[in-house]
Amino acid sequence: MLKQGLELKQTQKLSPLQIQTIKLIELPTQELEQRIRKELEENPVLDENVASETEDPDEAPREVSLSDYKEDDSIPSYRLRVNNYGKDERPQYNTFSVKESFTQSLMDQLGFRNLTEHQHAVAAFIIGSLDADGYLRRDISSLVDDLAFRAGIDTDEKEVLDMLKIIQEFDPPGVGARDLRECLLLQIRHIRHTPDVENAERILRDHFTEFTNKHFQKIMTRMGIDEAQMKAAMARILKLNPSPGGQIDDSYSDQAQQIVPDFVLTYENGEPRLTMPRFSIPELRVNRKYANILLEAANSSEREKKEAATFVKKKLDSAKWFVEAIKQRHNTLESTMKAILEYQKEYFRDGDEAHLKPMVLKDIAEKTGFDISTISRVVNSKYIETPFGIYSLKYFFSEGLENQDGEEVSTREIKKALQECVDSEDKRRPLTDDQLVDEMNKRGYKVARRTIAKYRDQLNIPKARLRKEL
């Protein structure tokens, strides 16, 4: 049986300005500039105010106030003009690294090989099947099937293996390996052979299981070598790269990946000074042609002119919201960063990680009065340049635990102390997790064994058995 009823629901509808502001807050500096350029291109009401040396001031596009209009009260009165970011022409770009596409690098090397068109196609397909670390994680028979069904290339396992061997000769050494053992063997065969290198190759080839489990005594007995020889061979192996593809990153579409800090922290006479890098946000003015349409339409009853005025009004509204959203973005970012600086003032004095206080999004939301979601958007993809390095804003946020004095300390501080314990341990007798708990207690940190295990994993610190050295 169907029933009808009324139900009241309270919903919050965001205004166009709020929606625009949320979108702009998420953008880092470089993308914001691109977004402004895009708005200038798409909104014909907006003009970039670039004055020419020969331009007649009387002919320049004049600002238009909609208060000039007598008839249409639905059109708001405001002026479109913003120049809130200073006059610096460009931001200071900080290039972190330059990387070449991993796939492209291998394809370039393939081009130098004397192969038939068919062989080249098979090899190119193999290159495209490598993972980000440079490994071929798929078995040869499935590659043969894929070549046939996906690329229409008829081949067999022997030809695929032959092409794989050619790829395994490429740089970086170790590329095209099917597992870690093969990767390390490919690399060590590129090294000039000495007794140490030969022992290292034998270990990887004949005793890899014992090597990964750090059963050094078994290896020494079976190979008939002493401890000094074992250490020399291990030193050779530890210099090899287990992730050859990691040297070159496919995520870089450009030859240079740049990060522009959204904030810059400097010190003047010992006092911190926060600035936001300035860049060319042009002065925005109403396009004279569209302003004239509005002026002409103000007292006109002609339908076409009224429609034109309505169109221009919509564009003006859009421009108003955009300009106001830029201002609100600037104020929101500045207020949030100042709150972070105040909360972490001990850290920002010297950059010592141990001085980082536990801080979550809620802490900054309470200091600024913004929603947690707003703080999250500000923190995402934003960077600050400080005298001791460039950091993502996410770096300053961490949970906290209590020390033995009942004071709250950040998990980052605890992880640093844990790393120091491991770094200073006797590698012949690495500390177990239980022993690490004792060491951390001696340093004044109350941590449970499961916490040690969790942080050890996050720091990529192996278990005690795997940290053992000769």
C-alpha positions as CSV (number, residue, x, y, z in Angstrom):
1,M,0.0,0.0,0.0
2,L,1.4,3.4,-1.0
3,K,1.5,6.2,1.6
4,Q,2.1,9.9,1.1
5,G,3.7,12.1,3.6
6,L,5.7,15.3,4.1
7,E,9.2,15.3,5.3
8,L,11.3,18.3,6.3
9,K,15.0,18.2,5.5
10,Q,17.6,20.8,6.3
11,T,20.1,21.2,3.5
12,Q,22.8,23.7,2.9
13,K,23.2,25.1,-0.5
14,L,26.5,26.6,-1.4
15,S,26.5,30.0,-3.2
16,P,28.3,30.4,-6.5
17,L,30.9,32.4,-4.6
18,Q,31.5,29.6,-2.0
19,I,31.8,27.0,-4.7
20,Q,34.3,29.2,-6.6
21,T,36.3,29.8,-3.4
22,I,36.5,26.1,-2.5
23,K,37.8,25.3,-6.0
24,L,40.4,28.0,-5.9
25,I,41.6,27.1,-2.3
26,E,42.5,23.6,-3.5
27,L,44.8,25.0,-6.2
28,P,48.6,25.5,-5.6
29,T,50.1,28.8,-6.8
30,Q,51.2,27.6,-10.2
31,E,47.7,26.2,-11.1
32,L,46.0,29.3,-9.7
33,E,47.8,31.5,-12.3
34,Q,46.7,29.1,-15.1
35,R,43.2,29.2,-13.8
36,I,43.1,33.0,-13.9
37,R,44.4,33.0,-17.4
38,K,41.7,30.6,-18.4
39,E,39.0,32.8,-16.8
40,L,40.3,35.8,-18.8
41,E,40.1,33.7,-22.0
42,E,36.6,32.4,-21.3
43,N,34.9,35.5,-19.8
44,P,34.7,38.3,-22.5
45,V,33.6,40.8,-19.9
46,L,37.1,40.7,-18.3
47,D,40.0,42.4,-19.9
48,E,43.7,42.3,-18.7
49,N,44.7,45.8,-18.1
50,V,48.0,46.1,-19.9
51,A,48.7,49.8,-20.7
52,S,50.5,50.6,-23.8
53,E,53.1,53.4,-23.9
54,T,51.4,54.9,-27.0
55,E,47.9,54.4,-25.7
56,D,45.7,57.5,-25.4
57,P,44.3,57.6,-21.8
58,D,40.9,58.8,-23.1
59,E,40.7,55.7,-25.3
60,A,41.6,53.2,-22.7
61,P,38.8,50.9,-21.5
62,R,37.2,52.8,-18.6
63,E,35.9,51.1,-15.5
64,V,32.1,50.7,-15.4
65,S,29.9,51.0,-12.4
66,L,26.5,49.4,-12.7
67,S,25.1,52.1,-10.5
68,D,24.9,54.0,-13.8
69,Y,21.8,52.0,-14.7
70,K,18.5,53.5,-13.8
71,E,16.1,50.8,-14.7
72,D,17.2,47.2,-14.0
73,D,17.6,46.8,-10.2
74,S,18.4,43.1,-10.6
75,I,21.9,44.0,-11.8
76,P,24.2,44.4,-8.8
77,S,26.3,47.4,-8.3
78,Y,30.0,46.7,-7.9
79,R,33.3,47.5,-9.6
80,L,35.5,44.8,-11.1
81,R,39.0,45.7,-10.2
82,V,41.6,43.7,-8.3
83,N,45.2,44.2,-7.8
84,N,45.8,42.4,-4.5
85,Y,49.0,40.4,-5.2
86,G,51.5,43.1,-5.9
87,K,53.5,43.8,-9.1
88,D,56.1,41.0,-9.3
89,E,55.9,39.6,-12.7
90,R,56.6,36.0,-12.1
91,P,57.0,33.7,-9.1
92,Q,60.4,32.2,-8.2
93,Y,60.2,28.7,-9.5
94,N,62.1,26.0,-7.6
95,T,63.0,23.0,-9.8
96,F,63.3,19.9,-7.7
97,S,64.5,17.5,-10.3
98,V,64.7,16.7,-14.0
99,K,63.7,13.3,-15.1
100,E,63.2,11.5,-18.4
101,S,60.4,9.2,-19.2
102,F,61.5,5.6,-18.3
103,T,59.7,4.1,-21.3
104,Q,61.0,6.7,-23.7
105,S,64.6,6.1,-22.5
106,L,64.3,2.4,-23.3
107,M,62.6,3.0,-26.6
108,D,65.4,5.4,-27.6
109,Q,68.0,2.6,-26.8
110,L,65.9,0.1,-28.8
111,G,66.1,2.4,-31.8
112,F,69.8,1.9,-31.9
113,R,69.5,-1.9,-32.3
114,N,69.6,-3.6,-35.7
115,L,66.2,-5.3,-35.5
116,T,63.5,-6.2,-38.0
117,E,60.2,-4.4,-37.8
118,H,58.6,-7.5,-36.3
119,Q,61.3,-7.8,-33.6
120,H,61.1,-4.1,-32.8
121,A,57.4,-4.4,-32.3
122,V,57.8,-7.4,-30.0
123,A,60.5,-5.6,-28.0
124,A,58.5,-2.4,-27.8
125,F,55.5,-4.4,-26.4
126,I,57.8,-5.9,-23.7
127,I,59.0,-2.4,-22.7
128,G,55.5,-1.3,-22.4
129,S,54.8,-4.2,-20.0
130,L,57.5,-3.3,-17.5
131,D,56.4,-1.9,-14.2
132,A,57.5,1.3,-12.6
133,D,60.5,-0.4,-11.0
134,G,61.8,-1.7,-14.3
135,Y,60.7,-5.3,-13.7
136,L,58.8,-7.7,-16.0
137,R,56.3,-9.2,-13.6
138,R,54.5,-11.3,-16.2
139,D,55.3,-14.8,-17.4
140,I,56.5,-15.2,-21.0
141,S,53.6,-17.3,-22.2
142,S,51.0,-14.7,-21.2
143,L,53.1,-12.1,-23.1
144,V,52.9,-14.3,-26.2
145,D,49.1,-14.4,-25.8
146,D,48.8,-10.7,-25.3
147,L,51.0,-9.9,-28.3
148,A,48.6,-12.0,-30.4
149,F,45.3,-10.8,-29.0
150,R,46.0,-7.2,-28.1
151,A,48.7,-6.2,-30.7
152,G,48.0,-8.7,-33.5
153,I,51.7,-9.8,-33.4
154,D,52.3,-13.5,-34.0
155,T,55.4,-14.7,-32.0
156,D,56.6,-17.4,-29.7
157,E,58.3,-17.7,-26.3
158,K,61.8,-18.0,-27.8
159,E,61.5,-14.8,-29.7
160,V,60.1,-13.0,-26.6
161,L,62.9,-14.3,-24.5
162,D,65.5,-13.2,-27.1
163,M,64.0,-9.7,-27.2
164,L,63.9,-9.6,-23.4
165,K,67.7,-10.4,-23.3
166,I,68.3,-7.5,-25.6
167,I,66.3,-5.2,-23.3
168,Q,68.2,-6.5,-20.3
169,E,71.4,-5.1,-21.8
170,F,70.0,-1.5,-21.7
171,D,70.6,1.2,-19.1
172,P,69.9,1.3,-16.3
173,P,71.5,-2.1,-15.5
174,G,69.0,-4.5,-14.1
175,V,66.1,-3.4,-16.2
176,G,63.8,-6.1,-17.6
177,A,64.6,-8.5,-14.7
178,R,61.8,-10.9,-13.7
179,D,62.7,-10.9,-10.0
180,L,65.2,-9.4,-7.5
181,R,67.8,-12.1,-7.9
182,E,67.9,-11.7,-11.7
183,C,68.0,-7.9,-11.3
184,L,71.0,-8.0,-9.0
185,L,72.8,-10.6,-11.2
186,L,72.3,-8.4,-14.3
187,Q,73.9,-5.5,-12.5
188,I,76.8,-7.4,-11.1
189,R,77.7,-8.8,-14.5
190,H,78.3,-5.2,-15.7
191,I,81.0,-4.7,-13.0
192,R,84.6,-5.5,-13.7
193,H,85.3,-8.9,-12.2
194,T,87.5,-9.1,-9.1
195,P,87.5,-11.8,-6.4
196,D,85.0,-9.8,-4.4
197,V,82.6,-9.4,-7.4
198,E,83.0,-13.1,-8.3
199,N,82.0,-14.1,-4.7
200,A,79.1,-11.7,-4.8
201,E,77.9,-13.2,-8.1
202,R,78.2,-16.7,-6.6
203,I,76.2,-15.7,-3.5
204,L,73.4,-14.3,-5.7
205,R,73.4,-17.2,-8.1
206,D,73.8,-20.1,-5.8
207,H,72.9,-19.0,-2.3
208,F,70.2,-16.4,-2.8
209,T,67.7,-17.8,-0.2
210,E,70.4,-17.9,2.5
211,F,71.4,-14.4,1.5
212,T,67.9,-13.0,1.9
213,N,67.5,-14.7,5.3
214,K,71.0,-13.4,6.3
215,H,72.3,-16.9,7.1
216,F,75.9,-15.7,6.6
217,Q,77.6,-18.6,8.3
218,K,75.9,-21.1,6.1
219,I,77.1,-19.2,3.0
220,M,80.6,-18.9,4.3
221,T,80.8,-22.7,5.0
222,R,79.3,-23.7,1.7
223,M,81.5,-21.3,-0.3
224,G,84.6,-21.9,1.7
225,I,85.3,-18.2,2.3
226,D,86.2,-16.4,5.5
227,E,84.4,-13.5,7.2
228,A,86.6,-10.8,5.5
229,Q,85.8,-12.2,2.1
230,M,82.1,-12.4,3.0
231,K,82.0,-8.8,4.1
232,A,83.7,-7.6,0.9
233,A,81.2,-9.6,-1.2
234,M,78.3,-8.1,0.8
235,A,79.6,-4.6,0.3
236,R,79.5,-5.2,-3.5
237,I,75.9,-6.5,-3.3
238,L,74.7,-3.6,-1.1
239,K,75.8,-1.1,-3.7
240,L,73.5,-2.6,-6.3
241,N,70.1,-1.0,-7.1
242,P,67.0,-3.2,-6.4
243,S,64.8,-0.8,-8.2
244,P,66.4,0.3,-11.5
245,G,63.3,1.8,-13.0
246,G,63.0,4.1,-10.0
247,Q,65.9,6.3,-11.4
248,I,63.6,7.4,-14.2
249,D,60.0,8.4,-13.6
250,D,57.1,8.1,-16.1
251,S,55.0,10.4,-14.0
252,Y,56.9,13.4,-15.4
253,S,55.3,14.6,-18.5
254,D,57.7,17.6,-18.8
255,Q,61.5,17.4,-18.7
256,A,61.4,19.6,-15.6
257,Q,59.0,19.2,-12.7
258,Q,58.6,22.4,-10.8
259,I,57.2,23.2,-7.4
260,V,56.4,26.8,-6.5
261,P,56.2,27.5,-2.8
262,D,52.9,29.1,-1.8
263,F,54.5,30.7,1.2
264,V,58.0,31.9,2.0
265,L,59.3,32.2,5.6
266,T,62.2,34.5,6.3
267,Y,63.7,36.0,9.4
268,E,64.5,39.7,9.9
269,N,66.3,40.7,13.1
270,G,65.4,37.3,14.5
271,E,61.7,37.8,13.8
272,P,59.8,35.5,11.4
273,R,58.2,37.1,8.3
274,L,55.7,35.2,6.2
275,T,55.0,36.2,2.6
276,M,53.2,34.7,-0.3
277,P,55.1,34.6,-3.6
278,R,53.7,37.3,-5.8
279,F,53.0,36.8,-9.5
280,S,51.2,38.6,-12.2
281,I,47.5,38.6,-11.5
282,P,46.4,41.2,-14.0
283,E,44.1,44.1,-13.1
284,L,40.7,43.1,-14.3
285,R,38.4,45.6,-16.0
286,V,35.1,45.5,-17.8
287,N,35.5,45.2,-21.6
288,R,34.4,48.5,-23.1
289,K,32.4,46.9,-25.8
290,Y,30.2,45.1,-23.3
291,A,30.0,48.1,-21.0
292,N,28.6,50.1,-23.9
293,I,25.9,47.3,-24.5
294,L,24.8,47.8,-20.9
295,L,24.8,51.5,-21.2
296,E,22.7,51.4,-24.3
297,A,20.3,48.8,-22.9
298,A,19.6,50.7,-19.7
299,N,16.7,52.8,-21.0
300,S,15.9,50.7,-24.1
301,S,12.9,48.5,-24.7
302,E,14.4,46.6,-27.6
303,R,14.3,42.9,-26.9
304,E,17.6,42.0,-28.5
305,K,19.4,44.7,-26.4
306,K,17.7,43.5,-23.3
307,E,18.9,40.0,-24.0
308,A,22.4,41.2,-24.6
309,A,22.3,43.0,-21.3
310,T,21.1,39.9,-19.5
311,F,24.0,37.9,-21.0
312,V,26.5,40.5,-20.0
313,K,25.0,40.6,-16.5
314,K,25.6,36.9,-16.1
315,K,29.2,37.3,-17.2
316,L,29.6,40.2,-14.8
317,D,28.2,38.1,-11.9
318,S,30.6,35.3,-12.8
319,A,33.5,37.8,-12.9
320,K,32.5,39.3,-9.5
321,W,32.4,35.9,-7.9
322,F,35.8,34.9,-9.4
323,V,37.5,38.1,-8.2
324,E,36.0,37.8,-4.7
325,A,37.0,34.1,-4.5
326,I,40.6,35.0,-5.3
327,K,40.6,37.5,-2.4
328,Q,39.0,34.9,-0.1
329,R,41.5,32.2,-1.1
330,H,44.4,34.6,-0.4
331,N,43.0,35.5,3.1
332,T,42.2,31.8,3.9
333,L,45.7,30.5,3.0
334,E,47.4,33.4,4.9
335,S,45.3,32.9,8.0
336,T,45.9,29.1,8.0
337,M,49.6,29.4,7.5
338,K,49.9,32.0,10.3
339,A,48.0,29.6,12.6
340,I,50.4,26.8,11.7
341,L,53.4,29.0,12.3
342,E,52.0,30.0,15.7
343,Y,51.2,26.4,16.7
344,Q,54.6,25.1,15.7
345,K,56.7,28.2,16.6
346,E,59.2,26.1,18.5
347,Y,59.9,24.1,15.3
348,F,60.1,27.1,13.1
349,R,62.8,28.7,15.2
350,D,65.5,26.1,14.2
351,G,63.8,23.5,12.0
352,D,64.6,20.7,14.6
353,E,62.1,17.9,13.9
354,A,62.1,17.0,17.6
355,H,60.4,20.3,18.3
356,L,57.3,19.5,16.1
357,K,54.2,19.4,18.3
358,P,51.4,16.9,17.6
359,M,49.0,18.7,15.4
360,V,45.9,17.6,13.5
361,L,43.6,19.5,11.2
362,K,41.1,20.1,14.0
363,D,43.7,22.1,15.9
364,I,44.2,24.6,13.1
365,A,40.5,24.7,12.4
366,E,39.8,25.8,15.9
367,K,42.5,28.5,15.8
368,T,41.2,30.0,12.5
369,G,37.5,29.3,12.8
370,F,37.5,27.6,9.4
371,D,36.0,24.1,8.8
372,I,38.3,21.1,9.0
373,S,37.5,20.5,5.3
374,T,38.7,24.0,4.5
375,I,42.0,23.4,6.3
376,S,42.4,20.1,4.5
377,R,42.0,21.9,1.1
378,V,44.5,24.5,2.1
379,V,47.1,21.9,3.3
380,N,46.7,19.8,0.2
381,S,49.4,20.4,-2.5
382,K,50.8,23.5,-0.8
383,Y,54.4,24.2,0.1
384,I,56.4,26.6,2.3
385,E,60.0,27.7,1.7
386,T,61.9,28.1,5.0
387,P,65.5,28.8,5.8
388,F,65.9,25.0,6.4
389,G,64.2,23.6,3.4
390,I,61.0,23.5,1.3
391,Y,58.2,21.4,3.0
392,S,54.7,20.3,2.1
393,L,52.2,21.7,4.7
394,K,51.2,18.1,5.4
395,Y,54.7,17.6,6.9
396,F,53.7,19.6,10.0
397,F,50.7,17.5,10.9
398,S,51.0,14.4,13.0
399,E,49.3,12.5,15.8
400,G,50.6,12.5,19.3
401,L,51.5,10.2,22.2
402,E,52.4,10.8,25.8
403,N,56.0,10.6,27.1
404,Q,56.8,9.4,30.6
405,D,56.2,12.9,32.0
406,G,52.7,12.9,30.7
407,E,53.6,15.4,28.0
408,E,52.2,15.0,24.5
409,V,54.9,14.5,21.8
410,S,54.4,14.1,18.1
411,T,54.7,10.7,16.4
412,R,57.3,12.3,14.1
413,E,59.5,12.9,17.2
414,I,59.0,9.3,18.3
415,K,59.8,7.9,14.9
416,K,63.0,10.0,14.8
417,A,64.0,8.6,18.2
418,L,63.2,5.0,17.0
419,Q,65.4,5.6,13.9
420,E,68.2,6.8,16.1
421,C,67.9,3.6,18.2
422,V,68.2,1.4,15.2
423,D,71.1,3.5,13.7
424,S,73.1,3.2,16.8
425,E,72.5,-0.6,17.5
426,D,75.1,-3.3,17.2
427,K,74.4,-4.7,13.7
428,R,75.8,-8.0,14.8
429,R,73.0,-8.2,17.4
430,P,70.2,-6.0,16.2
431,L,67.6,-4.9,18.7
432,T,64.3,-6.9,18.7
433,D,61.0,-5.0,19.0
434,D,60.9,-5.8,22.7
435,Q,64.4,-4.4,23.2
436,L,63.4,-1.3,21.1
437,V,60.6,-0.7,23.6
438,D,63.1,-0.7,26.4
439,E,65.4,1.6,24.6
440,M,62.6,4.0,23.9
441,N,61.5,3.9,27.5
442,K,65.1,4.9,28.5
443,R,64.7,7.9,26.2
444,G,61.5,8.8,28.0
445,Y,58.9,7.6,25.4
446,K,56.0,5.3,26.5
447,V,55.4,3.1,23.5
448,A,53.9,-0.4,23.2
449,R,55.5,-3.2,21.2
450,R,52.8,-3.0,18.5
451,T,53.5,0.7,18.2
452,I,57.1,0.0,17.6
453,A,56.3,-2.6,15.0
454,K,53.9,-0.2,13.2
455,Y,56.4,2.7,13.2
456,R,59.2,0.4,12.1
457,D,57.2,-0.7,9.1
458,Q,56.4,3.0,8.3
459,L,60.1,3.8,8.4
460,N,60.9,0.8,6.2
461,I,63.1,-0.7,9.0
462,P,63.3,-4.5,8.6
463,K,62.9,-6.9,11.5
464,A,65.9,-7.5,13.7
465,R,66.8,-10.8,11.9
466,L,67.0,-9.0,8.6
467,R,69.1,-6.1,10.0
468,K,71.9,-8.4,11.0
469,E,75.3,-7.8,9.5
470,L,78.7,-9.4,9.8
